[in-house]
Amino acid sequence: MAGPLADDFGREVTGVRISLTDRCNFDCVYCHNEGLGDTRGPMEPSESEMSADDVVRFLEVVEGYGVDAVKFTGGEPMLRQDLEEIIERTPDSMEVSMTTNGTFLPGRAADLKAAGLDRVNVSQDALDPGDFAEVTKSGAYEKVLEGVKAAVDAGLDPVKLNMVVFTHTAGYVEEMVEHVADNEGLQLQLIQYMPELTGKPEWNVDIGRVHDWLAEKADRVEHREMHDRRRYFVGEDSDDDTGGMVEIVDPVENEDFCANCGRVRVTHEGYLKGCLNRNDDLRSMGEMTREEIAETFEEVVANRVPYYGEYLVEGEDGGYELNEKYLGTPPAAD
């Protein structure tokens, strides 16, 4: 096995994030579908989705380049009825994780664990059913809670709850922090809202204020080398000896975050992209032969940009514009 590929900025690619479908049973108001925008169509699977064989072949190829972690996403990846098969066939050398809205975890969490899933992130933006429905356009609040419990019971813990922080949810952060502090097996991942992907800059909030608030509330703070993140541990001095960990994912205008990025993304249709926030660098893997996969993977790693904040710049009207400096990448093949 060769060592990991490094881009021109010295970043080794050791992880991949694979969208298994763009279908979803939620319609979250902030969704950017892995940076592709709202491409969702009918709930029935389309022929354009990569097959299980395609996904496994890709993973087997990039394993040879030192990739040791894969995260399966969507849309909602659990709409794939062959998800357990894909996980079971994933190379043993890889850590396997998944991001889901949790509604299909009851009844499947144990099977996913048995297939080889190591951990799971569940999207949960509020603790009140009405607030949850407003953000997700779904009435599945109770099902999500069942799914989180099923994941913990199956040993997929710690279960990370993903919460996007923007104007609709900023008021829910405090109770969500208390929730993970009071419930064993849970962690909270606060995700910075990305206005340049959703087209609603007015929904943005100052994530620095959330950092400051957590720093005051936390019993201790740890620095995580990956992405230069900080981990805030809260409630550890409570009488019941519980406590929770909160982490903020804040890539917007964060050079340190991008400087430590070691992940390449794969769309549900079999395109590779070097950055969540770019779509002009999409590269097709064609018929997905091993040779085409290897060639495309090498090209995508070689063409990664140093910092997406230099690629997308804020214009005079407050919106985001493309920086002409990074528009030399050829368009994706048909």
Secondary structure, 3 states (H helix, E strand, C coil): CCCCCECCCCCECCEEEEECCCCCCCCCCCCCCCCCCCCCCCCCCCCCCCCHHHHHHHHHHHHCCCCCEEEEECCCHHHCCCHHHHHHHCCCCCEEEEEECCCCCCCCHHHHHHHCCCEEEEECCCCCHHHHHHHHCCCCHHHHHHHHHHHHHCCCCCEEEEEEECCCCHHHHHHHHHHHHHCCCEEEEEEECCHHHHCCHHHCCCHHHHHHHHHHHCCEEEEECHHHEEEEEECCCCCCCCCEEEEEECCCCCHHHHHCCCEEEECCCCEEECCCCCCCCCEECCCCCHHHHHHHHHHHHHCCCCCHHHHEEECCCCCEEECHHHCCCCCCCC
